[in-house]
């Protein structure tokens, strides 16, 4: 469900600073139609990235219209996550755009650059606040891809992939990162894989008891009523 949400953000913002990476990602292919200024910025981040990752998430089941609604409403998706106690993530928007706070020190702004069926492309800039070290700042490009596979039992299986490219601002931290790259890579595998498993668990909760999920989400004090009503309709609740 939040397959969109964090595969995007945490591979973007989290990897921005806690470098979350899997095996190195393939070169970024920017979709046609992305404006030249955005294209140049994305390619700058992805080229010779400090860290890159591509992760495949576990298959899970969700109706396409519900999946894409949550994908395109990240604020609601983060509220669903918190309601189910699957994370501290909070997403909100202001005049500058969308913001993410993961509840563990990572905070930043992200922008949807390109959207099409089966793919979303994001740009993010953020910082990771550390207790005994200077804040680590950076920027990232995140690609979230997904595919729907109808099953004979009427359910729809969702396959998803997250790809991220990260640049760190500090030259000193880049130097330390180079020395510690095996550790960074291993940490990235763990973080990114765990992230996508959260998506699958949330999807499973929605599939098994949508009424209970709705009750928990509706109890959140800051959920927009319009989003909540549409969420209820997509859950097919009376």
C-alpha positions as CSV (number, residue, x, y, z in Angstrom):
1,X,0.0,0.0,0.0
2,X,2.5,2.5,1.0
3,X,4.5,0.7,-1.7
4,X,4.5,4.0,-3.2
5,X,5.1,6.0,-0.3
6,X,8.2,4.7,1.1
7,X,9.7,2.8,-1.7
8,X,9.9,6.2,-2.9
9,X,10.7,8.3,0.0
10,X,12.9,6.0,2.0
11,X,14.8,4.9,-0.9
12,X,15.0,8.6,-1.7
13,X,15.1,10.5,1.5
14,X,16.3,7.7,3.8
15,X,19.0,6.7,1.3
16,X,19.7,10.4,1.0
17,X,21.3,10.2,4.3
18,X,21.4,6.8,5.8
19,X,22.6,5.5,2.6
20,X,20.2,2.7,2.0
21,X,21.4,0.7,-0.9
22,X,21.1,-2.7,-2.4
23,X,23.1,-3.9,-5.3
24,X,24.1,-1.0,-7.5
25,X,21.2,0.2,-9.6
26,X,21.4,0.3,-13.4
27,X,21.9,3.7,-15.1
28,X,18.9,6.0,-14.7
29,X,16.7,6.2,-17.8
30,X,14.6,9.4,-17.5
31,X,11.2,9.1,-19.2
32,X,10.5,11.1,-22.3
33,X,8.5,14.2,-21.6
34,X,10.4,15.2,-18.4
35,X,11.2,18.9,-18.7
36,X,14.9,19.7,-19.5
37,X,15.6,21.4,-16.2
38,X,14.2,18.4,-14.2
39,X,16.0,16.0,-16.5
40,X,19.3,17.7,-15.9
41,X,18.9,17.7,-12.2
42,X,17.9,14.0,-12.1
43,X,20.8,12.9,-14.3
44,X,23.2,15.0,-12.2
45,X,22.2,13.1,-9.0
46,X,22.1,9.7,-10.7
47,X,25.5,10.0,-12.5
48,X,28.3,8.6,-10.4
49,X,25.9,8.4,-7.4
50,X,27.4,8.1,-3.9
51,X,25.1,5.2,-3.4
52,X,22.5,3.5,-5.6
53,X,20.1,0.6,-5.1
54,X,17.5,-1.5,-6.8
55,X,15.2,-3.7,-4.7
56,X,12.4,-6.0,-5.6
57,X,9.6,-6.2,-3.0
58,X,7.7,-9.3,-2.0
59,X,4.5,-9.9,-4.0
60,X,1.3,-8.9,-2.3
61,X,-2.4,-8.5,-3.2
62,X,-4.4,-5.3,-3.6
63,X,-7.0,-4.0,-6.0
64,X,-5.3,-1.6,-8.5
65,X,-7.6,1.3,-7.8
66,X,-6.9,1.2,-4.1
67,X,-3.1,0.7,-4.6
68,X,-2.9,3.7,-6.9
69,X,-5.0,5.9,-4.7
70,X,-2.6,5.4,-1.8
71,X,0.3,5.8,-4.1
72,X,-1.0,9.2,-5.3
73,X,-2.0,10.3,-1.8
74,X,1.1,9.8,0.3
75,X,-0.2,11.8,3.2
76,X,-3.0,9.4,3.6
77,X,-0.7,6.4,3.0
78,X,1.6,7.6,5.9
79,X,-1.5,7.9,8.2
80,X,-2.5,4.3,7.3
81,X,1.1,3.2,8.2
82,X,1.0,5.0,11.6
83,X,-2.5,3.7,12.3
84,X,-1.3,0.1,11.8
85,X,1.9,0.8,13.8
86,X,4.1,-0.1,10.9
87,X,6.2,3.1,11.1
88,X,6.5,6.6,12.4
89,X,6.4,8.2,8.9
90,X,4.6,11.4,8.6
91,X,4.0,13.1,5.3
92,X,2.5,16.6,4.9
93,X,2.5,19.4,2.4
94,X,3.0,23.2,2.5
95,X,3.7,25.9,0.0
96,X,7.0,24.3,-0.8
97,X,5.6,20.9,-1.6
98,X,5.6,17.5,0.1
99,X,7.6,16.7,3.2
100,X,8.6,13.5,5.0
101,X,9.7,12.9,8.6
102,X,10.5,9.3,9.3
103,X,10.5,9.7,13.1
104,X,14.1,8.6,13.5
105,X,16.0,11.8,12.4
106,X,15.4,11.9,8.6
107,X,13.5,14.8,7.3
108,X,13.2,16.4,3.9
109,X,11.2,17.5,0.9
110,X,10.3,15.4,-2.1
111,X,8.7,16.1,-5.5
112,X,6.8,13.9,-7.9
113,X,8.6,14.5,-11.2
114,X,6.8,12.0,-13.5
115,X,3.8,9.7,-13.2
116,X,2.5,7.1,-15.6
117,X,0.8,3.7,-15.3
118,X,3.3,1.4,-13.6
119,X,5.9,4.1,-12.7
120,X,6.5,7.1,-10.5
121,X,9.7,9.2,-10.5
122,X,10.7,11.4,-7.6
123,X,13.3,13.9,-6.6
124,X,14.2,14.4,-2.9
125,X,16.4,16.6,-0.8
126,X,16.8,16.0,2.9
127,X,19.0,15.7,6.0
128,X,19.6,13.1,8.7
129,X,20.1,14.5,12.2
130,X,22.7,12.5,14.2
131,X,23.3,12.9,17.9
132,X,27.1,13.0,17.9
133,X,27.9,14.0,14.3
134,X,27.0,16.9,12.0
135,X,23.7,16.7,10.1
136,X,24.2,14.7,6.9
137,X,22.6,16.4,3.9
138,X,22.0,15.2,0.4
139,X,19.7,14.7,-2.5
140,X,18.3,11.6,-4.3
141,X,16.3,10.3,-7.2
142,X,13.9,7.5,-6.6
143,X,12.0,5.4,-9.2
144,X,9.1,3.3,-8.0
145,X,7.8,0.7,-10.5
146,X,4.9,-1.7,-10.1
147,X,2.9,-4.2,-12.2
148,X,-0.6,-5.8,-11.6
149,X,-1.0,-9.5,-12.3
150,X,-4.7,-10.7,-12.2
151,X,-5.1,-14.2,-10.6
152,X,-7.7,-16.8,-11.4
153,X,-9.2,-16.4,-7.9
154,X,-10.1,-12.8,-8.8
155,X,-7.4,-11.2,-6.7
156,X,-4.7,-8.9,-8.2
157,X,-1.1,-9.6,-7.3
158,X,1.2,-6.5,-7.1
159,X,4.9,-6.7,-8.0
160,X,7.0,-3.7,-7.1
161,X,10.6,-2.4,-7.5
162,X,12.3,0.6,-6.0
163,X,15.4,2.2,-7.5
164,X,17.4,5.0,-5.8
165,X,20.4,7.2,-6.5
166,X,21.9,9.3,-3.8
167,X,24.4,12.2,-3.6
168,X,25.9,13.4,-0.3
169,X,26.8,17.1,0.0
170,X,29.8,16.7,2.3
171,X,33.1,15.7,0.7
172,X,34.4,14.5,4.0
173,X,31.4,12.2,4.5
174,X,31.7,11.0,0.9
175,X,35.3,10.0,1.8
176,X,34.2,8.2,4.9
177,X,31.5,6.5,2.9
178,X,33.9,5.3,0.3
179,X,36.0,3.6,3.1
180,X,32.9,2.1,4.6
181,X,31.2,1.1,1.4
182,X,30.9,-2.6,2.2
183,X,29.1,-1.7,5.5
184,X,27.0,0.9,3.7
185,X,26.0,-1.6,1.0
186,X,25.0,-4.2,3.6
187,X,23.0,-1.7,5.6
188,X,21.2,-0.7,2.5
189,X,20.2,-4.2,1.6
190,X,18.7,-4.6,5.0
191,X,16.9,-1.3,5.2
192,X,15.5,-1.3,1.7
193,X,14.3,-4.9,2.0
194,X,12.6,-4.3,5.3
195,X,10.9,-1.3,3.9
196,X,9.2,-3.2,1.1
197,X,8.2,-6.0,3.4
198,X,6.3,-3.4,5.4
199,X,4.3,-2.6,2.3
200,X,3.4,-6.2,1.9
201,X,2.3,-6.5,5.6
202,X,0.1,-3.4,5.3
203,X,-1.5,-4.8,2.1
204,X,-2.2,-8.1,3.9
205,X,-3.9,-6.2,6.8
206,X,-6.1,-4.4,4.3
207,X,-7.0,-7.6,2.5
208,X,-7.8,-9.6,5.6
209,X,-9.8,-7.0,7.6
210,X,-10.5,-3.7,5.7
211,X,-13.1,-2.6,8.3
212,X,-10.6,-2.8,11.1
213,X,-8.0,-0.9,9.1
214,X,-10.5,1.8,8.3
215,X,-11.5,2.1,11.9
216,X,-7.9,2.6,13.0
217,X,-7.2,5.1,10.2
218,X,-10.4,7.1,10.9
219,X,-9.4,7.3,14.6
220,X,-6.4,9.4,13.5
221,X,-7.2,13.1,14.3
222,X,-5.6,14.7,11.3
223,X,-6.9,12.6,8.4
224,X,-8.7,14.8,5.8
225,X,-12.4,13.8,5.7
226,X,-12.4,13.8,1.9
227,X,-9.5,11.4,1.7
228,X,-11.0,9.2,4.4
229,X,-14.3,9.0,2.6
230,X,-12.7,8.0,-0.7
231,X,-10.5,5.4,1.2
232,X,-13.7,3.9,2.7
233,X,-15.3,3.7,-0.8
234,X,-12.2,2.0,-2.2
235,X,-12.3,-0.5,0.7
236,X,-15.8,-1.3,-0.4
237,X,-17.2,-0.8,3.1
238,X,-20.9,0.0,3.6
